[in-house]
Amino acid sequence: MLVDCEHFFDGYKNNPEFALRIIRAAATSGAESAVLCDTNGGTLPEDVERIVTEVVAAVPQIRIGGHFHDDSGCGVANALASVRAGATHVQGCINGYGERTGNTNLVTLIPNLTLKMGVETIAAKNLQMLTPVAHHIAELVNITMNPQQPYVGKSAFAHKAGLHTSAIARRPDAYEHVSPDAVGNMTRFVVSELAGRSTVQLKARELELELSDDAVTSILNDLKRLESEGYHFEVADGSLELLFRRATGWRPNFFDLESYRVIGDDRGLTEATVKVVVGDERVIATGEGNGPVNALDTALRKAIEAHYPQLAGVHLTDFRVRVLDSTSGTRAVTRVLIDTTDGDTTWTTIGVSENIVNASWNALIDSITYALVRQSHE
């Protein structure tokens, strides 16, 4: 049995004697754990460590736990401080979800305790599931995963600069504080127009692609040209992989686009028609949606779903548009980013055009193509 002591830290600061009497009463009544709660999330780590140390010393007959909110950005730090001070029970949530600014993020706390402090938490095989679990729960609650989340974010072990990425190949520990494998994540090399040949080759190795010297040169030239047009491959890993594969001579043969058309009305309903060739079959399909991207996605899926039923498990999770030249008004070039998931992995694709529908279509085609590439490899 455990007892949660709401507002404990604030109460202890005002009246430590009364706060300790509550803990002793809980122990006398048979509670096995007394959980000290920082209910408003305002206590700092040094105060947490001091107070937990005093409580553990004053009431040794009961286990002490901690429950921390992240209102001051110290949720994980406070939990670590409580364990240093003798707490053996810590409450938290996956990805730090919770009211206001959230609770202690277990996905950050667990590897910090295990890998940094040597505190036994979960089995090593379960620790390696942290990244897929974090992403799966983000998908279930329909909250976009923070790419910069420690340990499990897509950018947690991402590297860009040429010298930096070259060094990774020789001394990973110089730029990665733990092995990504320990938490189920992976090293990722981010490529932009500033990339050197070594960065491109490292990225190819990550993708398990063999690149000739001519292919590397072609990729570098394509990156320079496309990024001058507004592409930004650092945030579009799906489109970047397709660019690398095309440099090897690969061409997608899942379907060929003949044409597409989008019509909207004043009620907000959009209708899209696509004409594609799948194998030897010419298919025309129409779909409706609440916007051109939704309508195009629906129409394209109708056209190819008989050939690729596995796409039923693939869906868009985010759609972002950025105007690249605000001085051009409605004639400005726009960049569209689409995030897509198959339930296990999320990828981003990109399209750039003066026509926002064309930009969206290009990002959508890359998204579907990347999904089919993934599934064909699996």
N, C-alpha and C positions, 0 to 999 in steps of 0.2 A: 504494500500500500504506500502511496506517496501523497504528499500534500503540497499544492502549489501556493506559495505565499506571494500574493499579488502586491505590487508596489513595495517589495521588501527593501530594496536598496535605498529608496527615498525615505522609507520609514526608519531604517537603521541610522541614516545620517541624522535624523531628527531626534530619535530616541532609541539608542542601541540596547538599553536594558530591556525595554518593552519588547523589541523585536526578538531578542534572544529568549525571552519568556515564551513567545509563541513557538519557537523551534523546540524548546524543551517540552512544552505541552504536547506537541505533535509526537515527539519521541516517546513520552510517557503513555500516550494513547495508542501506541503500536505502529506508528508510521515508520516505514523502512527508509524513506527518502523525503527530505524537505527540499523543495525546489525554490530557490531564491529568484524572484522575477524582477527584471528591470522593465516594468510595465510601460513606462513612457519612453524608454529607449535613450535616456539622456545621460546615463552613467558612463564615465570613461574607464578605460582598462585599469589604470593604476588604483582607482577607487574600488573596482570590482575585486582586484587581487587582494587589496588590504582587507576588505570586508569579509570576503570568503575565508581568508586565512584566520581572521578573528573568530568567525562562526565555527569553523572546523575545530579550532582549539577549545572553544567554549562548550561545544556540544558534541563530543567525540562518539557518543553512542548512536548517532544517526548518520546515514549517508547524506551528503549535500549535493544538490544538483543546481543547474543554472538555466534560466530561460531569459533570452535577450532579444530585444527588438533593435532595429537598425536605424533608428531615427537620427542618430549622430554618426552613422556610418561605421559603427564599432561593433556590430553584432558578432562577427567572427572573432575579432580581437578580444572582446569581452569573454566569449566562450573559452578561448584559449587561456586567458588570464585566470578564469575560474578553475580550470583544470590544473594549471600550475599551482594554484593555491590549495588544491586538495579536493575539488569537486570530482565526483565519479559518475555524474549523470548530467547530460547536456541535452536540451531540447532544441529542435530546429526544423527547418523545412527544406525540401529539395528546391534548388534554385533560389532559396531565400524568400519564397512566396509568403505573403502574410499581409495583415492590415497595415495601412499607412505606407511606410517605406520598406516593410517586410521584416522577417525574422532572421535569426542566424541561418546562414546558408550552409546546409549540411554537405553540399557538394564541394565546398571549399574547406569546411571545418574538418571533415573526415580525413582527407589526405594530409592536411597540416598536422593533425594529431598523429597519424600513423607514420608518415614519411619524414616529418620534421622533428617530432617530439618523441617518437618511439612508443607512443601510447597505443595499446591494442584496441581496435575498434571493430572492423569487419574483416572477414577473411580476404586474403590477397586476391583470390579469384573473383570475389565480389567487388573489390576495389577497382579491378579492371573493367567493371561494368558501369562505373560512374558516368562516363561520357554518354554511352547510349541511353542510360536511364534518364539522365538530365534532359537530353534532347527528346526522348519519348514523352516524358511528362510535360515538357513545354508544348509538344504537339497536342497532347490530350487536353490541356487547359487553354489551347489556342492563344498562347502568348509567344511572340517572336523571341527566340533565344538570343541572349546578348552574346555577340561574337567575341567580346573581350572578357567574358567571365573566366576567372582563374581556373586552371586545370582542364576544364571541359569545353571552353569556348573554341570556336573555329579558328580564332586568332591567337589562342593561348600559346601555341608553339609555331607561329608563322614567322617567316624570316624573309626580308626583302633585299637589303643592301648587298652589293656584289661581294665585297670583302667579307661581310658578315656570313653570307651563305657559303662562301668558300671555306670559312673557318669551321662551320658546322660539320662539314664532311670529315674534318680532322679531329676536332674537339667539341662534340655536342654539349658537354657540360659547361663550356665557356658561355653559352647563350641559352641553355635550357636548364632550369634549376632542378628538375627531376626528369626522369625518362617519361616521355608521353605515353608509352605502353603501359606504365604502371597504373594509369587512370583510364585506359582505353582510348586515349587520344592519339594523335600522330603529328609528326613534324610536317609542316606545310611550307613550301617555298612560293612566295608571292612574286609574280613577274610583272614588270611594267616596261615602258620604252627605255628606261634607264638601265635595264638588265644587261649584264655582260654574258659572254658565252658560257661561263661557268655556272651562272644562275640558271640559264636555260637548260643546260645539261643536267643539273641537279633536279630541276622540275621534271624533266623527261624521265629521269630515274625514278622519281616518286610515282610517276604515272605508268611505269614499267614499259616505256617506249624507247626504241632504239633510233637515234637521230644521226644522220650523216652530217658532215660539216656543212654541206649545202643546205640541209634542212634547218640547221641552227641559224645560218645566215638568213634564210627565208623568214623564219619566225621573228628574228630581230627586226628585219625590214618591215614585216607586217605590223608588229607592235608599234613601231615608230609612226607608220602611216595611219593606222587606225586610231591611235591615241591622239594624233593631231586632229582627227575628225571628231573627237569627243568620246571615244571609247575609254573605258577605265577598267582594265582587266584585273586590277588588284582586288576588286570586289565582285568579280564575275568568274568564279572558278569553273563553272560549267562551260561557259563560252570559251574560256582559255584552254581547257582540255580539248575541246573540239578543234580549236585553231592548231594546237600541237599535233593532233591526229591527222589533220589535213596536210600538214607539212611533210608527213611520212608518205604521202600519196594516197591515203585513205579518203574515200568519198562515201558519205551516207547513202545507202540504197534502200532505206525503209519506205520512202515514198517520194514522189516528185510533184512539186506544186505547179499547177497550170495557171491558176489565177484565184483571186479572192475578191469579194465585194462586201462592203458594210453599208447598211442603211439604218438611219435612225429616225424616230418620229418625235412629235412634240409631247408625247406621253412618257418619254424616257425609255421606251422599249427599243432595243437594237436588234437588228437581224443581220446575220452574216451568212454568206454562201461561199463555200470553197470547192474548187475543182482540183482533184489530185489523181495521180496515177500510182496505184499500189500493185507492184508486180506487172501483170499484163492487163490489169483492170482499171478502167477510168471510172472514177466515182465523183458524184456531185452530191453535196450534203449541205443542208441549211440548219442553222441553230439560232436560237433566240437567247438573249441575256440582258442583264442590266448594265450595259456598256459594251464597247467594241471588243475588249479583251475577252470578257466572259462569253460573248456571242461567237467570236472566232474560235475560242477554245472548245466550245460546245460543238460547233460545226466540224472542226477538224477531228475531234474524237469520234463523231458519228461516221465520218468518212473512213477512218482507219481502224475502228474498234474491232471489227470482225477479224482483222488480221493480227491485231495486237491487243488481245483482251487484258493483258497484264497492266495496261495503262489505267484500268479501273482503280488501282491502288495508288495512283500518282495524282497529286493535286497541288494547285497554287496556294501558297501561304501568305505571300506579300507581293505588292505591286507598287513601285515607286517611280515617280517622274521628276526629272530635274530639267529646268530650262537652262541651257548653256550660254545663251547670249541674251540677256534681259533687255538690251537696247533694240532688239529686232521685233519686239512685240509678238504678235501671233505667228510671225514668220520665223521665229527663233528655232534653232536646232534643239531637239529634246533628247535626253537620255532616259531610257526606260530600263529598270532593273526588275526582274521577276525572280522571286524565291519559290522553289518547288520542292516537294518532299515525296518520298515513296514510303514513309513511315519509319525508315531506318536512317536515311541520309537526307540532308537538305543541300541543295545547290542553287547557285545564282547565275542567271544568264542576262545578257545585255543586248539592247538594240539602240541605234542612234540614227535619227533622221529629222529633216525639217517637218515631216509628216508624222504626227504622234501615233497614228494608227500603224504606219509602216514600221516605226521603231518598236511598237508593242508586238507586232506580228513577228518581227525578226527575233525578238527575245523569246517569244512563245515557241517558235520553231526550234530554236536552240534548246529550250527546256525539254520539249518532247523528244527531240533527237538524243539529247544526253541521257534521258531516262531509258530509251531503247538501247543505247550503247551499254549502259550499266547492266541492264537485264540480260543482254546477249552475252556479256562477259561472264556474268554469274552462271 
